[in-house]
Structure formats: C-alpha cells, structure tokens
Amino acid sequence: MSNHLIIDFETMSTNASKCAVIDCSVMVFNMDRFSKNPYSLDSIKDTKKFKLSIVDQVKNYNWEIDKSTLQFWEEQDPIVRANISPKKSDLTVKEFVKSFHEFLIESPKIDFWWSRSNTFDPIILSRIFSAEGKLSHLEEYLKYWKVRDTRTYIDAKLNFPKQGAFAPMTDEGIWNSKFQKHNSAWDILADVLRFQQIHRAENDLDLL
C-alpha cells in the first residue's frame, strides 16, 4: 500500500526564498483507494491546515510581504480575507516546525510527496525547517528525491492540455458550489480528486 503526501502553501509573495507564509495545508492519501474506496468532497476533513504568524516571520526572520501580493489578497472576497486574517492561534515558525514534524511522525510512511510546483512549495518547507535547524528532521520523512509535481503528472496524462486544472467531478455545478478558491486545503484535495478521476478513466471505472 503506497502512501502519498500533498502540500500547498498560501503566501505573501511569489519569492520562495523569502516570502512570509500565510498557511500550509497537508494531506496523506493512498492511490489504492481510488478504485474501491474513493475520495470525495467529504475528504476535505482529511486535510490539515497549519496557519502561521506573519508578524513572527517578518520580525524574527526578515521574511517578506510583497505589496502586489498583499493587494491581491485585499481584493479577494470576504471569505478568503477572513481565512487569511491574523488570529491568536497563529503558529510561530518554531511551533509550525514542531507541529508539522509531529504530523509526519504520526503519519504512515510516505512513499512520495507532491506539490503543484516543486520550485515553490518544497523550497518553502525546506527553508522553514532550515531556519530552525531542523532540516534533517524533515528529510527523515520526506526524501528530497521523492518529491513529485502534480501539474506535470496531470498535464502528461492529458497530453498537455491548455488548462490542466479541470473540475475533478462529473457534476461541475456541485464542485463549483463547494470548492473554495485560494484555500490551500481545497487546492490539495482538488488535485487528489483529479488524480483519482484520471486513475478511474484509465481503468474503465465510472467517473465520480
């Protein structure tokens, strides 16, 4: 049984080497489930979100907020803005590293891990752990040579279409009514469901 992990960051900049992080969502999934015990919209409960303190990152690590990215977030609808707004429960970098490490310890052994851009999310994750001198703790569970890119996988399977981020349900109306844009938890679930639809199509199973 092969276990996979998928991550996604929301950030205050597009510069992976110095952006302040809003949050990180993570999910462990198993491709063996795609056929007989498929994931669904309810699987959003299987995602875990870590929300970080922007103030801690800027003050103590000199990580940056890009003005154009900040403007982008300010132009989003109230639900999105509420999701990213500062909260008393926001984690410091040290607390995030500890919590994420505990998540890895408690999870089944990860065979491969995924992100939507391997030039962004994995770099950020490694940078955060490195800032606390804990990179070896991360690499014990997430080997650098086992990271994979969801975009490449999906595009290659679909012969590189103009738009690879397709609605991962046959009923696009239901998907569009439930999916939350700019929400890292929904972004990772979306790609898991896309993997699942591709798998089911390749194996002549009904699409969900």
Helices and strands as residue ranges (DSSP letters): E 3-11, E 21-30, H 33-36, G 41-46, E 48-51, H 54-61, H 67-74, H 78-84, H 93-106, E 112-115, H 121-131, H 135-139, G 144-146, E 147-149, H 150-157, H 172-178, H 184-202
